[in-house]
Amino acid sequence: MKKLLSLALVLVMMLALVACPPVQEDPLEYAEGTILRMATGYNNAQTGLFFDAKLISSNDKKDGVEDGAITLHNGVSYREGDLKPTWVEVQNRLGIVIENKYQGNSAANEIAFWAEQFAEVDVVSGTASKLSEYGAAGEIVNLAEHLDKMPNFKAYLEANPIVRLSITGDTSNGAIYFSPYFDGVNDIERMPLMRTDWVEKLLNGEGDFTAEASKNLAAAVYEPYMPTSGKVAIEVVKADGSAKETIYKDYTNGNIIAIMNAALAAGDVTGVEAVNMLRDYIDTAYNGYYGTKRADLFIGQNAAWDADELVALLRCVVANPQTLNGTDTVQGLFSREDGNNQRRVDMFRFAGTLFGVRGLESRQDYLYVGNDGLLHDARQEEATYVALERMNAMTQEGLISKSFIEDDPSVKTDVMLSKDAGFMHYDYNQTQTVYNETKLNGKGEDESDVGEKYMAVMVPVARWNDGTGEIFMRFTESWRSVKTDGWGISVKGVGDDVNKLNAALKLIDYAYSKEGQILMSYGPDEFIKRNADGSYVMFDFNGEQWPVIADETFDELWTFANGNYTNFARQLLGSTLSFVKSQSFEYQCTTEVGKEGAGYISRAIALGTIKHPELAITENPWWTSVPTVLPTTKVQNDELKTLSALTGSGATGKFSSSKDEEGKVQTNLLVDIISVGYAGEGTSNRADMLNTVKDTWGGSRYLEIKNLAWEDLLDFYNK
């Protein structure tokens, strides 16, 4: 009987264990209120985790701002030094306390500031390359050693193997030294933007174009890039967006640039005559395909334009200012901020798209993968300089804005558009088409603004060679992947404090959960539209369900940031500073005009008429997106530093894409060639440039080091 009772007792205990399994400890357990010293933000003090005095003062005349505080619709008033809403919520959800150590620098300069004092911070912003470099030197925590304790981050990497490859800092142990930042992923990034109403005004309609006044075209400098005879087959999306079809560029009657140049060689050509030349060319070269809607060659869903046709259009634009804006001057191509080196480089990025050159819009430096499987450096390729010379020819003809050439720091996109001064640039869709709401489409102070339209247009057709032969196609290298900035955990900062280490790891892991991705993109729940039961109102975005922003959030977006989602999110909410930014929030904040142009491009990508690098190791390596980081060793990194003309900024760097800073003007010779041509000892012509980059500045050795790391990375991937 006792034995039966004992067996019964054991059975009851076993059943109890099954019903109530032992509670497993959180592998990232830490004390409530653990302090993390965060030297993190995005490029300046206004886009950090805490409210900055300059941000508050710049909004002091707006609704909801008084007595040095910004009051948002959640009812909270934020003053200088207060945590932004997203990070208040991070503290609440994760049970940590955030201490501000951010110096308000760019990622490169922030990590440089802390490099000699890593013990003073726990988490720090930096460029992916620098975080990996310091990680290899033992200064930044290897996240790969903790992946088993970070289920969300681990799952994200497993679902996106090319991301894992892009952030591997050491192939001997698979080290990861930073949490990657995604400003969207696997989608187009920058795109051409045009005043499409101007194109329609010049090209559409029956009969000849007429105008009361126009200017003469400048002397021809630009020469044909596309063929001057024969036919070229081009895939386009049908006008209704339903499918793709093949049309032909027929050069039987000549290339438009050759036609215009011949006319210019014979005498003056007026703006009116130039427009009619372009109209006739479109009718004949496309066999009437565009009918009286010739503008669709450039701005339609079925657009098929190329560099030569764009130059012809630019000639027409700058020679007809009286028709287009009622003044004596129109600027053709411009950059967002002519006094900002970080924006000026978009001009040579666009050159790569126009003239079929890889590496000018690379995820890392100027590198791309060739069909031979090796890395190539655009700065050491003759094709790069041929493209830049073509851009310089456009400059000489006055087709690129004077402010770009003269480096006028006062000229920005808003000025070009609000004053009807500029025609076209290459940039991000949402932040630039927002000017349609602030000035264009009848929302400005002048009733004559009605009908003006600035929007994204199709990527151009160009000659590309993927190693299988020359192809006429649309290809963009501007493809979203791991950004060049990220956050790392300081080894000396967290030291032996397990609480600090686990809290920092928890923050990163949480950011890659769906809940964390929503918080890091949208901010707290108060800024999201909710149903009666408190759940989010959702909508479909790229095949996934994402929240709809609150009406009050949309209103504040306009109050504080003139509709610029990125500025509002970073400056007011504190979101989109790192980790994974869903484009779903940004899409909702895009103007109808912005959605129209982006919709054309999205359909073209979906139907395969716009091609792009793949976030995978492809059979033909030319199509593989270059990783954001390569696993160079400390010894290699030290050697790369000595090649300062290629890798440096400030006084020594010759190819910097960094933002100018006070007392520190950045140099980029590729920009300079576009604006003023070749200049300087060793850089006075194309051959000099190539020799100087390869030999004098160590380009050959630079590429050798990068290829050694690439080979190691491929071996790691294959294993």
ABEGO torsion letter per residue (X at the ends): XAAAAAAAAAAAAAAAAAABBBBBBBAABBBBGBBBBBBBEBGBAAABABBBAAAAAAAAABBGBBGGBBBBAAGBBBBBGBBBAAAAAAAAAAGBBBBBABAGBBAAAAAAAAAAAAAABABBBBBAAAAAAAAAAGABBBAAAAAAABAAAAAAAAABAAAAAAABABAAAGBBABBBBBBEBGBBBBBBBBBAAAAAAAABEBEBBBBABBBBBBBBABBBABBABEBBBBBBBBAAGABBBBBBBBAAAEBAAAAAAAAAAAEBBBAAAAAAAAAAAAAAAAGGAAEABAAAAAABAABABBAAAAAAAAAAAAAAAAAAAGBABBBBBBBABAABAAAAAAAAAAAAAAAGBBGAABABEABBBBAAGBBBBAAABAAAAAAAAAAAAAAAAGABBAAAAAGBAABBAAAAAAAGABABBBBBAAAAAAAAAAABGGABABAAABGBBBBBBBBBBBBBBAGAEBBBBBBBABBBBBBABBBBBBAAAAEABAAAAAAAAAAAAAAABAAAAAAAAAEBAAABBBBAAGBBBBBBBGGBBBBBBBAAAAAAAAAAAGGBAAAAAAAAAGBGABEBBBAAAAAAABBAAAAAAAAAAAAAAAAGABBBBBBBBBABAAABBBBABBBBBAAAAAAAAABAAAABBEAABAABABBBBBGBBBBBAAAAAAAAEBBEBGAABAAAAAAAAAAAAGAAAAAAAAAAAAAAAAAAAAX
